Amino acid sequence: MNKGVLDDKVALVTGSSRGIGAGIAKLFAQQGARVVVNGRDAAALAAVQAEIEQAGDKAMSAVADVTRFNEIEEMRRKIERTFGPVDILVANAGGSPTKPGPLEEIGEEEWRYSVDANITATFLTIKSFLPGMKERKTGNIITLSSAAARQPNAMSPIPYAAAKAGIQMMTKILAAQAGPFGVRVNGLAPETILTERNQRMIPDALKPALVERHPIRRLGTPEDVARAALFFASDESAWITGVILDVNGGSMMV
């Protein structure tokens, strides 16, 4: 019996132990995909997997550091043995410890961490899974950028914004390269999303001012980003590639 728009697809969502990644993984599973949740926190991954399976959907967890190519390759082989080749890759893993501030005050270690956690992780993950997609003449890759890469802002953490901007260009070039092999590549650029982490870190007194910056008068949720990812993952977007979709409640309009 058909269940959803992703029936019989195998989907890997990196960085899906919590937040946006977990939201995407859960929605994809609800839509019939066999979902692989990935991260470095085995306990958090197990919790997401259990939630998906309790709903009657299929999932497996794969602990791997996606800044290390050998770990990604090991994860790919494990997935292929268990679920089969990955049809949909969501390169979501990222993050940044760098606070906004003048460029000259940013440490080299902070710079390298943000670059590795975002663009390097995205590059290495795609590098592992793309060859199989090209060989099979089918595949769907979704990258995660950020509103920080879409518009210069003095309050953006520079390493994070630069890495996310690099992901956008990589997405477009890859779409041009992989399209002739039947592989689509698109990206999402969320703005302020009320993940568990942001719920804790954004002071309640600041939230009303943030809401006022959005024509749609609320902040985003992981589910908002997940629904956008589902559009790119499904055949509803079959003739769309090389697109960066803003998911920001209208806070930035070009």
Buried (B, 14 or more C-beta within 10 A) or exposed (E): EEBBBBEEBBBBBBBBBBBBBBBBBBBBBBBBBBBBBBBBEEEBBBBBBEBBEEEEBBBBBBBBBBBBBEBBBBBBEBBEEEBEBBBBBBBBBBBBEBEBEEEEEBEEEBBEBBBBBBBBBBBBBBEBBBEBBBEEEBBBBBBBBBBBBBBEEEEBBBBBBBBBBBBBBBBBEBBEEBEEBEBBBBBBBBBBBBBEEBEEEBEEEEBEEBBEBBEEEEBBBBBBBBBBBBBBBBEEBEEEBBBBBBBBBEBBEE
